[in-house]
């Protein structure tokens, strides 16, 4: 219950603009590493494939919040995919050089029917009923965090099955 209340309060703070980002230069590989350290056990039976070049420029972000985005996405994979699912995390510099585009993929059962954008709505869950615990705030919080950083996030069905969540993070060229 306290996690639910905390998530609702976080979301309200983001939506009202009351979150002061504590930005600093971070490398995407460090952010991914921090997230994996906190959820590696939950992902243990899955096959992780990381394609994050240490040559990417740093991103101008609040590290704690961006790690939370990664953790929320990876936790969803742990909840909604079977063991031995392939999980991929990759990052590339956008053509304009102002954003790094991060993708978190899996080859699990994929997204539910309907518009994938609806998954970012508050209290929306992929499966309306089921045995997976949750209230449907994780992706809404991810969207609020990414938007607060000036980025975008989206969900899509992968060709051949599975899900893809992609989001952008500002680089040196986008810093204030």
N, C-alpha and C positions, 0 to 999 in steps of 0.2 A: 504494500500500500504506500509506503514512504517513497519507493521508486516512482510510482505513478504520480504522486503529488509533486515530486521533484521534477519529473519530466514535463508535467503540465505548467509548472511555474517557469521552467526554462523556456518553454515555447511561448508563453505569454510575454516574457521579457524580450525575446527576439522579435515578436510581432509588434511590440510597442516601441521598439528601437532603444530599449534601456540597457542593452548589452554593450559594454565598452570592450572592443576587441583589444587584446594584448598582443599585438602583432610583432613579429620579429622575422628575420630571415631564417628559413628552414629548408632542409633538403627533403625532397619527397621520399628518398630511400630511408631517411631517419624517421619520418612520420609513419611510414609503412612498418618499419621495424618495431616501433613503439606499440603500434596497434597489434601486430602479430604476437608480441611478447605477452600482451594481456589476454589474448584469446586463442593462443596456439593449442592449448589443451582441448578446447571445445571443437577446434577444427582438426584435431589429431588424425582421425581416420581419412580425412580428405587429402588429395594430392595438390600441394601448393606449387604454382608456377609463377615466379616473379620476373617481370621484365621492366625493371625500373633502372634506367641508366644513371650512374653517379655523375654523368656529364651534364645532366639537366641543370638549368639555372635554378638558383634558390627561389622559393616562393615566399611571398609576404603575407604571413598568416598568423593566426592565434593557434599555436601548436596543440594545445589541450583540446580545443574544439575540433580541429581537423582530425586528430587522432580519434575523437569520439565518432566522427563520421565514418571513418574506416571501421572502427569496432562495431558500430551499429550495422553496417553492411555485412561484415564478416559474421556477426552473430546471426543475422537473418539466414545466411547460407548454412550455418551450423544447424539452425532450427528447421529449415525447410528442404534440405537436400539429404539424400541417403549417404551413408559412408561410401568412401572411394570416389566421391564426386570430385572432378577436377575443378580447382579454383584458380583463377588467374588474376593477377594484379599487374597492370601495365601503366606506363605513363609516357607521354610524348609531348613535345613542345608544339603548340599550335603554329600554323603557318605564319601568323603575324608576330609571333614571339612574345605576346603579352600574357598568355595563359599556358599552363601545363594542363593537358587533358588526361585525367586519370580514369581508367576503366577497371571495374571489378566484375569479373565474369564467373559464371559457373556453367557446368553442363548437366545440371540437375533437371527437375521436372519443368522448369520455366515459370513464367508469370501466369497468373490466372487470366481467364477470358476478360475482355473489356479493355478500356483505355488504360494503359500502364501509368499515365499521369495521375490517375485517381489514387494510386498507392501512396502519394505524398500528402493526401488529405488527412487531417486529424482523425484519429480513432478508426482509420480504415485499415483493414487487414486483408491480406491476400486471400485467405480462406475465411469465409464468413463464420464457419464453425469448424471445430477440429480440436485436436489434442495439444496443439502448440500454444504455449502460454504467451500472452502479450495482449496489449490493448490498442496497438496501432498508432503509436506516437513516434517510433524510432525513425521512420522515413520522413515524417513531417519535421522532426528536429534536424535531420540531415539537410533538408531543403532550406530551413531557416538559417542554418549555419553557413551553408554555401552561398546563399543570397547575401548574407551579411558581409561576406568577403568579396562581393561583386561578381560572383560566379554563377553558374547554372548547373543543375543536376537533372538527369533524366533516366528513366527506366525503359528498357526495350527487350523484346524477345529476340534471342539469338537465332540465326539461321541454323537449322540442325538441332535445335533444342537448347534449353538453358536460359539464363537471364543475364542481362548486362546492365550495370548501373555505371553511368559515366558522369563526371563532374569536372569543372574547371577551377583552377587556383591561379591567382595573379602572380606574375613573375616580376623581375626587376623593372621591366618596362611599364608595369601597371602600378607601381608603388606611388603613393601620394607625394 
